[in-house]
Amino acid sequence: MIARLAWALLGVSGALLAGAIRLQMTGPEGFTEVLVLAPTALAFGAVGSVLAAKIPRNPIGWLFLVFALLNSWSVLGEAWATHIADGTDSPTAIWLSFWLTEAVPPALLAFALLVFPTGRLGSRAARLAAWTMSFATAVAGLGAAVEPGRMGTLGLQNPYASRVVTNALGPLPEIALTLLVVGGIGGSAAAVLWRMRRARGERRQQVKWFAYSAALLAVDLVLAGASATLLGDPGPEIETISFFVFVVVLSTVPVAMG
C-alpha cells in the first residue's frame, strides 16, 4: 500500500508536468522553462518514490516526492497563468502555486540534507535547526501569501494581498527566506560534509557523493547571493544563465543519492 502511494505521487507529479508542457506548447512563450525544470522534478520524484517504497520509515524519500510535486505544480501554475488574461478563472490555485513554492521547497531540501542518511535528527543541534527552519518556512510562506503586487514572474496581482500583515511582518519574510536558503541548505550541506569526514567504510561511500553534491549546491547559492548583493540587477541574460546553473546543480542532489 505504501509503495503504491509513493508511485502514485510520482504519477501525479508527472501528470502535472505533462499538463504544463501541453499548455506551454500552445502558448506564446513556448515551453523552455518546463524543459529546464521538468528533469529536476522528475529526478527528485523518481528517487523519492524508490526510497519511499523501499524504506518508508525514512522521511527523505517522502521529502523528495513532495519537493517534486510542488515544483511540478509551480510549473503548471506559471503555464496556466500565461493562458489567462487576469487570473479571474482560478486565482486561488495560482496563488497557492506561488506562495507554497516560494518557501516550502527550500525547507524540504534543507530537511532532507539535515536527516541524511539515517532519516533521523541525530543531535540536539539538529533538532534546534529543524524547529528554526520550520518557523522560518511559516514566516516566509505567510509573507509571500499576503505580499501586495505581482506574484513573482506570474504577471498577476496577488488576490489575497494584505498591506496590514505585510507592514506588521516588515523584513521578517525576506530574512526568513534567506535563513532557509543560505542557513538551512548551506548549513545542512556543511553537516553532511562533516558526517562524511567522520564516517568510515560503506557509510563513507554512501555519504561521499551526496556530500559533494550538497557542497556544490551550497557554493552555488552563496555565489548567487553574493553576486545579487554586489551587482544588483544583473540583467535577464545573466539571470537566465544563473537559473540554469542552479537547476543543473540542484538536479545532482537526488542523482547523487540514487
HUQUI-V953763 format. One record per pair of residues at least 6 apart in sequence whose C-alpha atoms are under 7 Angstrom apart, sorted by the first residue. I is the first residue (numbers start at 1). J is the second residue. D is the distance in Angstrom with one decimal. If there is no record, write none. Layout:
i: <I & I>
j: <J & J>
d: <D & D>
This chain:
i: <2 & 3 & 3 & 6 & 6 & 6 & 7 & 9 & 10 & 10 & 10 & 10 & 13 & 13 & 13 & 16 & 16 & 16 & 17 & 17 & 17 & 19 & 20 & 20 & 20 & 21 & 21 & 23 & 23 & 24 & 24 & 24 & 25 & 27 & 34 & 40 & 40 & 41 & 41 & 41 & 42 & 43 & 43 & 43 & 44 & 44 & 44 & 44 & 45 & 45 & 45 & 47 & 47 & 48 & 48 & 48 & 48 & 49 & 49 & 51 & 52 & 52 & 58 & 59 & 60 & 60 & 63 & 63 & 67 & 67 & 70 & 71 & 73 & 74 & 74 & 74 & 77 & 77 & 78 & 81 & 81 & 86 & 87 & 91 & 95 & 98 & 99 & 99 & 99 & 100 & 102 & 102 & 103 & 103 & 103 & 103 & 104 & 106 & 106 & 107 & 107 & 107 & 109 & 110 & 110 & 110 & 113 & 113 & 113 & 114 & 115 & 121 & 133 & 133 & 136 & 136 & 136 & 137 & 139 & 139 & 140 & 140 & 140 & 140 & 143 & 143 & 146 & 146 & 146 & 146 & 147 & 147 & 147 & 148 & 148 & 148 & 148 & 149 & 149 & 150 & 150 & 150 & 151 & 151 & 182 & 182 & 185 & 186 & 189 & 189 & 189 & 189 & 190 & 192 & 193 & 196 & 196 & 196 & 196 & 209 & 210 & 210 & 210 & 213 & 213 & 213 & 214 & 216 & 217 & 217 & 220>
j: <53 & 52 & 53 & 49 & 52 & 53 & 49 & 65 & 45 & 46 & 49 & 65 & 68 & 69 & 72 & 72 & 73 & 76 & 38 & 72 & 76 & 76 & 75 & 76 & 79 & 31 & 34 & 79 & 80 & 30 & 31 & 79 & 31 & 83 & 75 & 247 & 251 & 68 & 71 & 72 & 68 & 251 & 254 & 255 & 64 & 65 & 68 & 254 & 64 & 65 & 68 & 254 & 258 & 61 & 62 & 64 & 65 & 61 & 65 & 61 & 61 & 62 & 119 & 119 & 112 & 119 & 108 & 112 & 105 & 108 & 101 & 101 & 97 & 97 & 98 & 101 & 94 & 97 & 154 & 87 & 154 & 156 & 156 & 159 & 158 & 151 & 141 & 144 & 145 & 141 & 141 & 144 & 137 & 140 & 141 & 177 & 137 & 180 & 181 & 133 & 137 & 180 & 185 & 184 & 185 & 188 & 188 & 189 & 192 & 188 & 121 & 127 & 180 & 184 & 176 & 177 & 180 & 176 & 173 & 176 & 173 & 174 & 176 & 177 & 166 & 173 & 160 & 161 & 162 & 166 & 161 & 162 & 166 & 158 & 161 & 162 & 163 & 157 & 158 & 156 & 157 & 158 & 157 & 158 & 221 & 222 & 218 & 218 & 211 & 214 & 215 & 218 & 215 & 211 & 211 & 204 & 207 & 208 & 211 & 256 & 253 & 256 & 257 & 252 & 253 & 256 & 253 & 249 & 249 & 250 & 246>
d: <6.4 & 7.0 & 4.2 & 4.9 & 6.1 & 6.0 & 5.7 & 6.9 & 5.5 & 6.7 & 6.4 & 6.9 & 6.4 & 4.9 & 5.8 & 5.7 & 6.1 & 6.2 & 6.6 & 5.5 & 6.5 & 6.6 & 6.3 & 4.4 & 5.6 & 6.3 & 6.4 & 6.0 & 6.8 & 5.2 & 4.8 & 5.7 & 5.6 & 6.8 & 6.5 & 6.9 & 5.0 & 4.5 & 6.2 & 6.3 & 6.7 & 6.6 & 6.3 & 6.9 & 5.3 & 6.4 & 5.6 & 5.5 & 6.2 & 4.9 & 5.1 & 6.1 & 6.1 & 3.9 & 6.1 & 4.8 & 5.0 & 6.2 & 6.4 & 4.7 & 4.5 & 5.8 & 4.8 & 5.7 & 5.3 & 6.3 & 5.8 & 6.5 & 5.6 & 6.4 & 6.1 & 6.8 & 6.3 & 5.2 & 6.7 & 6.4 & 5.4 & 5.8 & 5.8 & 6.6 & 6.2 & 6.6 & 6.5 & 6.7 & 6.8 & 6.5 & 5.9 & 5.2 & 5.2 & 6.5 & 6.8 & 7.0 & 5.7 & 5.8 & 5.3 & 6.7 & 6.3 & 6.4 & 6.0 & 6.6 & 6.5 & 6.3 & 6.8 & 5.3 & 4.5 & 6.1 & 5.4 & 6.2 & 6.8 & 5.0 & 5.5 & 5.9 & 6.2 & 6.6 & 4.7 & 6.8 & 6.6 & 7.0 & 5.5 & 6.4 & 4.3 & 6.7 & 5.5 & 5.5 & 6.5 & 5.2 & 5.9 & 4.2 & 5.1 & 6.6 & 5.3 & 6.5 & 6.0 & 6.0 & 4.7 & 6.5 & 6.6 & 5.3 & 5.9 & 5.2 & 4.4 & 5.9 & 6.0 & 5.8 & 6.8 & 6.9 & 6.6 & 4.8 & 6.9 & 5.0 & 5.7 & 6.6 & 7.0 & 5.5 & 5.3 & 5.6 & 5.7 & 6.1 & 7.0 & 5.4 & 6.4 & 5.0 & 5.4 & 6.1 & 5.5 & 6.6 & 6.5 & 6.9 & 5.9 & 6.3 & 6.7>
